[in-house]
């Protein structure tokens, strides 16, 4: 975070390499999603998680109208 706040041009090549390569970004996002799901399952049930995902998808659909 400090690098981003102080010198954005220095951070740009890193983000360009990660987001420019779908294979790398896909793996990173999958790992992050698995970690978030792990912590969500410790606090919530799978039904509550699916209901929240359905609610968010409906809100996103509303945003596209």
N, C-alpha and C positions, 0 to 999 in steps of 0.2 A: 504494500500500500504506500509506503514511503516513496518508492521509486516512481510510482504513478503520479503521486502528488507533486514531486519535485521536478522530475524530468520525463515528460510524456514521450518525447522523441526516442529516448533510450528504450522504452518499453515497447514501442511499436514493432520492431523486428520479431520480438518474441510472440506477440499476439498474432502477427501476420503468419508466422510459421505454424502456429497451432491451429488457427482457424482456416488457413489456406489448405491444409491437408485434412481431408475428411476422415481418413483412417485414424489419425492421431486424435482428432477432436471427438470422434465417435467413441473411442476407447475411454478418453478422459470423462466425457459426459456419462457414459455407462457406469464407470466406477463411482462417480459422484452420486448418480441416481441410486446405486446400490447402497451406498453409505447412508443417504437420506432415508431410504426405505427401511434400513435396519433400525435406525433410531426412531422412526415413526412407528414401527411395529412394536417397539418396546412400550410405547405409551398409548397407542390406539389399536383398535381392532381392524381387520382387513375390510370389513363392511364400512366402517367410518372413513377409511382412506378412499375406497371406491366411490362412496357418496360425495366426498369432497372433490374428487377428480371429475365426477359427472357435473357437479355444480360449477366448477371452474370452466369446464368445456362449454357449458351452456352460456356462461358469461362471455367467454371468448367468441362464441357464435353470435351473441348479441352485439358484440363490438364490430363484427364484420357486416352488419346490416346497415 
